[in-house]
């Protein structure tokens, strides 16, 4: 980049020193922000993705409409039939690659299996950018499993947000206040972060005289992001001085046995429910990884290997039991939400809970006709909405409906072509 007036060359390294701080500091978004007073009855969103999919023959109903018969998997949610909608014939157009597609479950970014792929913003982060300032934590990004490379949450620039896989760590962050010395250290770190932003801004302004009009426009965008981050730091300091909510639950003891996936699931779902119940956050993303509970089923192979079942009855039977374990753990989460009352409505009534997978058939690595259900959130549920199973309706249409239910003025998200036809608000 050359100075248009003096001919001096501005080195790339000098610019990256300022940009490096700005690229790292957006993580401070997760420190929380403090905005205007919360509404009396806020709406919330939870998204759960099962990374190994679900056996379609045990998930999808045969009949459409409200008089459909529950399938074996949906039978687990019989008591919630009026609280959820099941969808057939939805997927993300151009999202392919088999297992690679799970990172696009909330983004809809095309061709995740190709070289040079770059993800886009995920639904949870899109929401957190708009409502996250109303709670201590703009979002929770959780993982049920043992491999931390998977994540449902991606920033606007396509950067993966590492998930929290330890229920105890999530609980501490949400509910344990820390002693005065720890709080003082935290506040000092926040103040130091703010002073760094001031220094970076001053350094960047000194570049204006050395660059051309296009670069000055980029620097103006940079200043705007610096100012926004400074505001986030101020809000984070305010939250740090406020006491965290008190809960009767005790600190969970993490399960170290990777075979006990159902136990890990229950712990993490309990933490997520407490976070919503205390209004510590209104946005939660949960990646539910493949199960390692093979010791619970005699002679079972790994979950991944079982998904390539080749229609062998004994393998299908084992895989079905493992997936039912997974869905049963999820059912306890829904039960917890329904048992909490908030100003005359249940927490489930106020919380949209999206559950699904990025593969419609793991045996063939198909990313079409995804198994998707939506629970709660104030929609008129109790139905099976069926779309073209060959030329699927974009799943992002459902995301637009969810965004609008949150009160956001949004017409498009990812590959959407509109809202989800047939899904009515109560």
C-alpha positions in Angstrom: 0.0 0.0 0.0 1.6 3.3 -1.1 1.0 6.8 0.3 -0.8 8.7 -2.5 0.6 12.0 -1.4 4.2 11.4 -0.2 5.1 8.1 -1.9 6.1 6.5 1.5 5.3 2.8 1.7 3.1 1.7 4.6 4.2 -1.7 5.7 1.6 -4.5 6.1 3.1 -5.4 9.5 2.4 -2.0 11.0 -1.3 -2.2 10.0 -1.6 -5.8 11.4 -0.4 -4.7 14.8 -3.5 -2.6 15.2 -5.8 -5.1 13.4 -4.5 -7.9 15.5 -5.9 -6.5 18.7 -9.2 -5.7 17.0 -9.5 -9.3 15.7 -8.8 -10.8 19.1 -10.9 -8.5 21.2 -14.3 -9.5 19.7 -14.1 -12.5 22.0 -14.8 -9.9 24.7 -18.4 -10.0 23.3 -18.8 -13.2 25.3 -17.9 -11.3 28.5 -21.5 -9.9 28.3 -23.0 -6.6 27.8 -25.4 -4.4 29.7 -28.2 -2.8 27.8 -31.7 -1.4 28.4 -33.9 -3.0 31.0 -35.2 -6.4 30.0 -38.8 -6.9 29.0 -41.0 -8.6 31.5 -41.4 -11.7 29.3 -38.4 -12.1 27.0 -38.3 -14.7 24.2 -35.4 -17.0 23.8 -33.8 -19.4 21.4 -32.1 -22.8 21.8 -30.6 -24.9 19.0 -29.5 -28.5 19.3 -27.8 -30.4 16.6 -27.2 -34.2 16.6 -24.0 -34.6 14.6 -24.6 -38.2 13.6 -28.1 -37.6 12.4 -31.2 -39.7 13.3 -32.5 -42.8 11.6 -35.2 -41.4 9.2 -37.4 -44.5 9.3 -37.9 -44.0 13.1 -38.2 -40.2 12.9 -40.4 -39.1 10.0 -44.2 -39.6 10.2 -46.1 -41.0 7.3 -49.1 -38.6 7.5 -49.1 -34.9 7.2 -51.1 -32.4 9.1 -52.3 -32.5 12.7 -53.6 -36.1 12.8 -50.3 -37.8 12.1 -49.3 -40.9 14.0 -46.2 -40.6 16.3 -43.2 -42.5 15.1 -40.9 -44.4 17.5 -38.6 -41.4 18.0 -41.4 -38.9 18.3 -43.3 -41.2 20.7 -40.6 -40.1 23.2 -42.2 -36.6 23.1 -45.8 -37.8 23.2 -46.6 -35.5 26.2 -45.3 -32.6 24.1 -47.2 -33.2 20.9 -49.1 -30.0 21.2 -45.8 -28.2 21.9 -43.8 -29.1 18.7 -43.9 -29.2 15.0 -42.1 -31.8 12.9 -40.8 -31.0 9.4 -40.2 -33.1 6.3 -38.6 -31.9 3.1 -36.3 -29.2 4.5 -32.5 -28.8 4.1 -29.8 -26.2 3.4 -29.4 -25.9 -0.4 -25.8 -26.6 -1.6 -24.8 -27.7 1.9 -23.1 -31.1 1.2 -20.2 -33.1 2.4 -21.8 -35.6 4.7 -20.4 -35.2 8.2 -18.8 -31.9 7.2 -22.2 -30.3 7.1 -22.7 -30.1 10.9 -20.7 -26.9 11.1 -23.3 -25.3 8.7 -26.4 -26.4 10.6 -27.0 -22.9 11.9 -25.2 -21.0 9.0 -26.4 -22.6 5.8 -23.0 -21.8 4.1 -22.6 -23.8 0.9 -20.1 -26.7 0.2 -18.4 -27.1 3.6 -16.5 -30.1 2.3 -14.6 -28.2 -0.4 -11.2 -26.7 -0.1 -11.1 -23.0 0.7 -14.5 -23.2 2.4 -15.3 -20.2 4.7 -18.3 -20.3 7.0 -20.8 -17.5 7.6 -22.5 -16.2 10.7 -24.6 -18.7 12.6 -28.2 -18.2 13.7 -27.3 -18.0 17.4 -24.6 -15.3 16.8 -27.0 -13.3 14.5 -29.5 -13.2 17.4 -26.8 -12.5 20.0 -25.7 -9.5 18.1 -29.2 -8.0 18.4 -30.4 -9.1 21.8 -27.3 -10.2 23.6 -26.8 -6.8 25.3 -29.9 -7.4 27.4 -28.4 -10.3 29.5 -25.1 -10.9 31.3 -24.1 -13.4 28.7 -25.0 -12.7 25.0 -25.0 -16.4 24.2 -23.9 -19.9 25.4 -22.1 -22.2 23.0 -22.1 -25.7 24.5 -20.9 -29.1 23.5 -22.1 -32.5 24.7 -19.2 -34.9 23.9 -15.4 -35.1 24.1 -14.1 -33.5 20.9 -13.9 -29.7 21.0 -13.3 -29.2 17.2 -17.0 -29.1 16.5 -19.0 -26.0 17.1 -22.4 -24.6 16.0 -21.4 -21.0 16.6 -19.6 -18.9 14.0 -18.9 -15.2 13.9 -19.9 -12.9 11.1 -16.4 -13.3 9.6 -16.7 -17.1 9.6 -14.5 -17.7 12.7 -15.3 -20.7 14.8 -16.3 -20.0 18.4 -14.9 -22.8 20.7 -17.7 -24.5 22.7 -17.7 -25.2 26.4 -17.8 -28.9 27.0 -17.6 -29.0 30.8 -20.9 -28.4 32.7 -18.9 -27.4 35.8 -17.1 -24.6 33.9 -20.4 -23.3 32.4 -22.0 -23.4 35.8 -19.1 -21.5 37.4 -19.2 -18.8 34.7 -23.0 -18.4 35.1 -23.5 -18.5 38.9 -20.3 -18.4 41.0 -19.5 -14.8 41.8 -15.9 -15.1 42.9 -14.2 -13.4 45.8 -13.4 -9.7 46.0 -9.8 -10.2 44.8 -11.0 -12.2 41.8 -13.6 -9.5 40.9 -10.9 -6.8 41.3 -8.6 -8.7 38.9 -11.4 -9.1 36.4 -12.2 -5.4 36.5 -8.5 -4.5 36.1 -8.3 -6.8 33.1 -11.3 -5.1 31.6 -9.8 -1.6 32.2 -6.5 -2.7 30.6 -8.4 -4.0 27.6 -10.2 -0.7 27.2 -6.8 1.2 27.4 -5.5 -1.1 24.7 -8.4 -0.2 22.5 -7.7 3.5 23.1 -4.0 3.0 22.1 -4.9 1.0 19.0 -7.4 3.7 17.9 -4.8 6.4 18.3 -2.3 4.4 16.3 -4.8 3.8 13.5 -5.8 7.4 13.3 -2.1 8.2 12.5 -2.4 6.2 9.4 -5.0 8.4 7.8 -2.5 10.8 6.3 -0.6 7.9 4.6 -3.4 6.1 2.8 -5.8 6.7 0.0 -9.6 7.2 0.0 -10.5 3.5 0.0 -8.2 2.7 2.9 -9.6 5.7 4.8 -13.0 4.2 4.4 -11.8 0.9 5.8 -10.1 2.8 8.7 -13.4 4.5 9.4 -15.1 1.1 9.7 -12.2 0.1 12.0 -12.8 3.1 14.3 -16.5 2.2 14.5 -15.7 -1.3 15.6 -13.2 0.1 18.1 -15.8 2.3 19.6 -18.3 -0.5 19.7 -15.8 -2.7 21.6 -15.1 0.1 24.0 -18.8 0.3 24.8 -18.9 -3.5 25.3 -16.0 -3.2 27.7 -17.8 -0.6 29.7 -20.9 -2.7 29.9 -18.9 -5.7 30.9 -17.5 -3.7 33.8 -21.0 -2.8 34.9 -22.1 -6.5 34.8 -19.0 -7.5 36.8 -20.1 -5.3 39.7 -23.6 -6.9 39.7 -24.2 -10.1 41.7 -24.8 -13.2 39.7 -28.2 -15.0 40.2 -28.6 -17.4 43.1 -29.7 -20.9 42.3 -30.4 -23.9 44.5 -28.6 -26.3 42.2 -25.1 -27.3 43.3 -21.9 -27.2 41.2 -22.2 -30.3 38.8 -19.5 -32.9 38.9 -18.2 -33.5 35.4 -18.5 -37.0 34.0 -15.0 -38.2 32.9 -16.2 -41.5 31.4 -16.6 -40.7 27.7 -18.9 -43.7 27.4 -21.6 -42.1 29.6 -23.0 -39.7 26.9 -26.5 -39.8 28.4 -25.1 -38.6 31.8 -23.1 -35.9 30.1 -26.2 -34.8 28.2 -28.3 -34.5 31.3 -25.7 -32.3 33.1 -25.3 -29.9 30.2 -29.0 -29.6 29.6 -29.5 -28.8 33.3 -27.0 -26.0 33.1 -28.6 -24.6 29.9 -32.0 -24.7 31.6 -30.7 -22.8 34.6 -29.1 -20.2 32.3 -32.5 -19.6 30.6 -34.5 -19.7 33.8 -32.3 -17.0 35.5 -32.3 -14.9 32.3 -28.5 -15.1 32.3 -28.7 -15.6 28.5 -31.4 -15.9 25.9 -29.4 -17.7 23.2 -28.0 -21.2 23.5 -26.4 -23.5 20.9 -25.7 -27.1 21.8 -23.7 -29.6 19.6 -24.6 -33.1 20.7 -21.8 -35.3 19.4 -21.7 -39.0 18.6 -22.2 -41.2 21.5 -19.6 -43.4 23.2 -22.1 -45.2 25.5 -21.2 -48.6 24.0 -20.7 -50.2 27.4 -24.5 -49.7 27.9 -25.2 -51.9 24.9 -23.5 -55.2 24.8 -21.3 -55.7 21.8 -22.0 -52.2 20.4 -19.6 -50.6 17.9 -18.9 -46.9 17.8 -21.7 -44.6 17.0 -20.1 -43.5 13.8 -19.5 -47.0 12.6 -23.1 -47.9 13.5 -24.5 -45.2 11.3 -23.1 -47.0 8.3 -25.4 -49.9 9.1 -26.1 -51.2 5.6 -29.7 -52.0 6.8 -28.5 -54.9 9.0 -31.2 -55.5 11.5 -29.0 -56.1 14.5 -27.0 -52.9 13.8 -30.2 -50.8 13.3 -31.5 -52.1 16.6 -28.4 -51.0 18.5 -28.3 -47.6 16.7 -31.9 -47.0 17.5 -31.3 -47.6 21.2 -28.4 -45.2 21.2 -30.4 -42.5 19.5 -33.4 -43.0 21.8 -31.0 -42.5 24.7 -30.0 -39.2 23.1 -33.5 -38.1 22.6 -34.6 -39.1 26.1 -31.9 -36.9 27.6 -33.2 -34.0 25.4 -36.7 -34.7 26.7 -35.6 -34.1 30.2 -34.5 -30.6 29.1 -37.9 -29.9 27.6 -39.6 -31.2 30.8 -37.5 -28.8 32.8 -38.5 -25.8 30.6 -42.2 -26.8 30.8 -42.0 -27.1 34.6 -40.9 -23.5 35.0 -43.6 -20.8 35.0 -42.8 -17.2 34.0 -45.6 -14.6 34.3 -48.3 -17.1 33.6 -46.5 -18.9 30.8 -44.1 -21.8 30.9 -40.4 -21.2 30.0 -41.0 -23.5 27.0 -43.8 -21.2 25.8 -41.2 -18.4 25.8 -38.3 -20.4 24.3 -38.0 -21.7 20.8 -36.1 -25.0 20.9 -34.8 -26.1 17.5 -33.7 -29.7 17.3 -32.3 -31.4 14.3 -29.3 -32.8 12.4 -27.2 -31.8 9.4 -27.6 -35.2 7.8 -30.9 -36.7 6.6 -29.4 -40.2 6.3 -26.0 -40.8 7.8 -25.8 -44.2 6.2 -25.5 -42.6 2.7 -24.0 -39.3 4.0 -27.1 -37.5 2.6 -27.6 -33.9 3.6 -31.2 -33.7 2.3 -34.5 -34.1 4.1 -33.1 -33.2 7.5 -34.9 -34.5 10.7 -36.0 -31.2 12.3 -38.4 -30.4 15.0 -39.3 -27.0 16.6 -40.6 -27.0 20.2 -42.3 -24.1 22.1 -41.7 -20.5 21.5 -45.3 -19.5 21.0 -46.0 -21.1 17.7 -49.2 -23.1 16.9 -47.7 -26.5 17.1 -49.1 -30.1 17.0 -48.5 -30.7 13.3 -46.3 -32.4 10.7 -45.4 -29.9 7.9 -44.4 -31.7 4.7 -42.6 -30.1 1.9 -41.0 -31.5 -1.3 -38.7 -34.3 -0.2 -36.8 -34.1 -3.5 -36.6 -30.4 -3.9 -36.4 -29.3 -0.3 -37.6 -26.1 1.2 -34.7 -24.1 2.6 -34.3 -24.8 6.4 -33.3 -21.1 6.6 -37.0 -20.2 6.0 -37.6 -21.6 9.5 -34.8 -19.5 10.8 -36.4 -16.4 9.4 -39.7 -17.3 11.1 -37.8 -17.8 14.4 -36.0 -14.4 14.0 -39.3 -12.7 13.4 -40.8 -14.4 16.4 -38.1 -12.9 18.5 -39.3 -9.5 17.3 -36.4 -8.9 14.8 -37.1 -7.1 11.6 -35.5 -9.7 9.3 -36.7 -10.9 5.9 -33.7 -13.0 4.8 -31.1 -15.3 6.5 -28.6 -17.4 4.6 -30.4 -19.3 1.8 -33.9 -18.4 2.8 -36.6 -17.6 0.3 -39.1 -16.4 2.8 -40.7 -17.6 6.0 -41.7 -21.2 6.8 -45.1 -21.9 5.1 -47.7 -23.3 7.4 -46.0 -22.4 10.7 -48.4 -20.2 12.5 -47.8 -18.0 15.6 -50.1 -18.7 18.5 
